[in-house]
Amino acid sequence: MTPALPDGEPVPDDGALPAWVRQARTAPAGVEERAFGVYLHVPFCTVRCGYCDFNTYTASELGGGASQASYAQTAVQEIALAARVLDDAGVGGRAVSTVFVGGGTPTVLPVADLSLMLAAVRRTWGLAPGAEVTTEANPDSVTPESLERLAAAGFTRVSFGMQSAVTRVLATLERTHDPARVPQVVAWARAAGLDVSLDLIYGTPGETLADWRESVEAALACGVDHVSAYALVVEQGTRMAAQVRRGLLTLPDEDDQAAKYELADDLLASAGLHWYEVSNWSRGPEHASRHNLAYWRGDDWWGVGPGAHSHVGAGDRAVRWWNVKHPRAYADRLAGARSPAAGRELLEPEDVALERVLLGVRLAEGMDLGLLAPGARTAVAGLVADGLLDGVAAVRGRVLLTRRGRLLADAVVRALTD
């Protein structure tokens, strides 16, 4: 089961952005030039994992009228539409700083299809010098040859869904790869000249602290320069949620989750990887995920594919929209020369300010204290006293989470936005 799309106002059939986007860009005072990224969603997997609620489909779930084989060509149609919409709004013409191909499992598509989509991005907007181009992959969905071909096509980075090094934990998550394959695929990717990131999940039912240590240490043994570690969230409607409801699986408590986060932070820091966002660690700024940083900093991006979200800002306002979810409906709209967007929301200055806090507070660079509403600034002293915000940073005008604050980031955000 994939998550429901949010409510929103209708989007014109041609996908046109609100008139105020052009007006803000062409105003005498001008508007700052934002970085521009492209997200390419590949909504296919060979098997659906029990905890997954992403907008993905196996062959048996696609139904008639949707084709995995023709998907890349359909995505190229949306890229052409995106160029028209952005140009008409006066925000086109920017070289792409980052490209991220996510899913699903992008590498279930042939490399030729992934290359076709990337070539369309390059042909339409151009890639900025040193652009970061990432694809997600499962360890059992690549070969040395496929990784070499991805690098030759212009990909610079691959993010593998490792999740765990413990076979029993992987079985609970319903992951299909052999953990012994992870160091192998990392070596193949490095040999192909690709940067490598590993994704881990902690808090799987039945996972012990020793299991989690084994997973983090196994990831570090691969020699990667970037690790993402996410607490498992069991969403309603997933197969795992049903197992929990029936008592077949027991979720860990908050203390267990906190202990695993702190263990990961200790191990990663000892190996020279330091947090730059609550759930992400890198060996240095050059290894951080620039595409994800663009999200957290409020830059612009176009999301291509079923269920993908996009964002364009102008001045202190922004517009966000999202595509229809099913690949069949997505393809049908583009075939009819219609935007695949299902709805959108217009963000007013107060909404943009709120999102800056929601996202910016999660970064190790911190955020400017001046971005907080006057009433929220009074909460800073209490958060420092509670050990959730760094006192020295606060004196210097920055909001910066302590490690305890990272564990309670949602509570900190609530205190700073109420």
Buried (B, 14 or more C-beta within 10 A) or exposed (E): EBBEBEEBEEBEEEBBBBEBBBBBBEEEEEBEEBBBBBBBBBBBBEEBBBBBBBBBBEEEBBEEEBEBEEBBBBBBBBBEBBBEBBEBBBBBEBEBBBBBBBBBBBBBBBBEBBBBBBBBBBEBBEBBEEBBBBBBBBBBBBEBEBBBBBBEBBBBBBBBBBBBBBEEBBEBBBBBBEBEBBBBBBBBBBEBEBBBBBBBBBBBBBBBEEBBBBBBEBBBEBEBBBBBBBBBEBBEEBBBBBBBEEEEBEBBEEEBBBBBBBBBBEBBEEBEBBBBBBBBBBBEEEBBBBBBBBBBBBBBBBBBBBBBBBBBBBBBBBBBBBBBBBBBBBBBBBEEEBBBBBBBBBBEEEBBBBBBBBBBBBBBEBBEBEBBBEEBBEBBEEBBEBEBBBBEBBEEEBBBBBBBBBBBBEEBBEBBBE
